[in-house]
């Protein structure tokens, strides 16, 4: 009876340990992907900004990354999706781009919408007309090329939730600290049980002699 109980406890510990390892691996891999992406973006950003500073010109960074917080681009891009943008010189109708808004309602906010048309202003300068895929009408103000930071080249689904979760102290504790402590605890318990079993076997051998 005791052997069956011990086997059940061992099986339960193994299942819990497996799930803890599985969850921790997913989270850690997600963190590694995020860090690699951030590192690449920052490296490209630094090289590009340094190059532009030496030439005395200002351009948006070559690459950028943002987390979507509105539903204006659904179903193409969802809330809490992360996007990676790249500065491009040849913008086309249909491109999804991120631009710096000058609309008084959203002044200074980065907006990611789709180009649906072009026009020229009173000075003959080309402007772009943007619209969110989920919006009924186009954005109120036309957008100049100097406002456009880049074209969306990659979407990472729901990565914003992980970013938000890990940015909080409780999220870091739940996602990293607790699973690690759990794995260490299970290993210690397993080690203690193995040591006790080894001692019992040795005692059995001594008794037989």
N, C-alpha and C positions, 0 to 999 in steps of 0.2 A: 504493500500500500504506500509505504514511504517512497519507494522507487518511482511509482507512478506520479506521486505528487511532485517529486524532484524533477521528473521529466517534463511535467506540465509547466512548472516554474521556469525551467530552462528554455522550453519552447516559447513561452511568453516573453522572456527576456530577449531571446533571439529575434522575435518578431518586432518588438519595440525598438531594439537596436537597429534592425534593418531599416525600419521606417525613419528613424532618426538620422541614419546615414544617408538615406535616399533624399530626405527633405533638405538636409544640410548640403548635400552635393549639388542639388538644383540651385539652391540659394547662392552658394559659393560660386558656381559656374556663371550664374546671372551677374553676380558682382564683378567677376573677372571680365566678362564680356563688356560690361558697362565701363570698367576702368580702362580696358584696352581702347574702347571707342573714344572715351574722353581723352586718353593720352594721345591718340592719333589726331584728334581734332585740335587739341592744344598745341601739338607739335606743328601741324600745318598752319594753325593760326599764328604761332610765333614766327615761323619762317616767312609767311606771307606779309605780316605786319612789318617785320624788319626790312624786308625787301621794299615795301611801299614807302617806309620812312626814309630809307636811303635815297629813293628816287624823288622824294618830296611830294608824292601824290597820296590821296586817301581813297581807299576802296574798302568795301565790306570784306570781312575775313573770307578766305577761300572756302572754308568749311564752317558749318555751325550746326548746333543741335538744340532742339526745343521740345518741350512736352506740351501737347495739345490740351487745352482746358475748356474748350467750348465744342458744341455739337454742329457748328456751321459747315463742317466738311464731311459729315456723315452721309452715306456709309463708306466713303472712300477712306477717311481717317477718323478714328474714334477718339473720344475723350480718354486721356491718359496714355494715348499712343505717343511714342517718341519719334521724331523725324530728324533726318540728317539732310542738310541742304548744302548745295555747292554753288558758288558764284559762277554764273555763266554769262557770256556776252550775247548769245543768240537766243533770245526768248521767243517762244512761239505761242500762239493761241492754243489753249488746252493745257499748258504747263501749270503745275501747282507750285506756287512760289510763296516765299515769306517776305513781307515788306514792313517797313516802319510806317505806321499810320500817322497821318497829320489831321485826321478827322477830329474835331474838338471833343467828340464823345469818347474816342479811344486814343487820344493823342499820346504818342510815345510808346504805344503798345505794338508788339510784333504780331502781325496777322498772317495767317496762312490760308490763302484762297486760290482759286483758279482764274487764269487769264481767259476772259471770254471775248475780248475785242481790244482794238487800239483806236486812238484818235489823235488829234493834234490840238494844242492849246492856242490861245490868241497870238502867241509869239512864234507859232509854227513848230513848237517842240513836241515830240512824240510822247504820248501818255498811254498808259495801259488801264483797261477796265477789268476790275476783279469782281468775282462773285463766289460766295460759298456754295458748295454743291447742295447744301441743305437749306439755303436761303431762297426766299421768293424773288428778291430783287438784287441788283448789282450793288456793290459798295458805293456809298454816296459820293466820294471824291475820287477822281482819276488819280493814278499813281505814276510818278515819274520814275525813270530808270534808276536814278540815284537813290531812290527809296527802297529799291528791291535788293534784298540781301542774298537771295539765292533761290535755286530751284530744288524742290524736294527730290532726292535721289534714293532715299531709303526710309522705310517705316518699320519701327520696332513695336509690335503690338503690346499694349498694356504695361510697358516698362515703367511708366510713370507711377503706377501703384507701388512697385518695388522701391523706386526712388523715394516716394513719400513715406512708405512704411519704414525704411531703413534710416530716414532722416530724423525719426523720432527715437528717443532713448528707449522707450518700451519696445519698439520694433526691433532695434538692434539686439536687445536682451532676449526677446522671444525667438528671433530668427537665428542668432549666432550663439549667444552665451548658453542658453538653456540646452539646445541640442548637443553642444560640445561637452557641457557638464554631464548630461545624461549618458553620452557615449563613454566618458571617462569613468563614471560611476558604475556602469554595467561591466566595464573591463575590470575594475577593481573587485567587484562582486565575483566575477568569473574567476579572477586570479585567486581570491580567498578560498573559493570552493574547490578549485583545483589543488591548492596547497593542502587543504584539509583532507581531500581524497587521497593525495599522495602520502600524507602522514598515516592515515588509516591503513593503507596498503602495506606500508613499512611495518607498522605494528602487527599486522596480520602475519607477515613473513616472520617477524621475530617470535611471535607466539607459537607458530608452527615449529620453529626450531627448538 
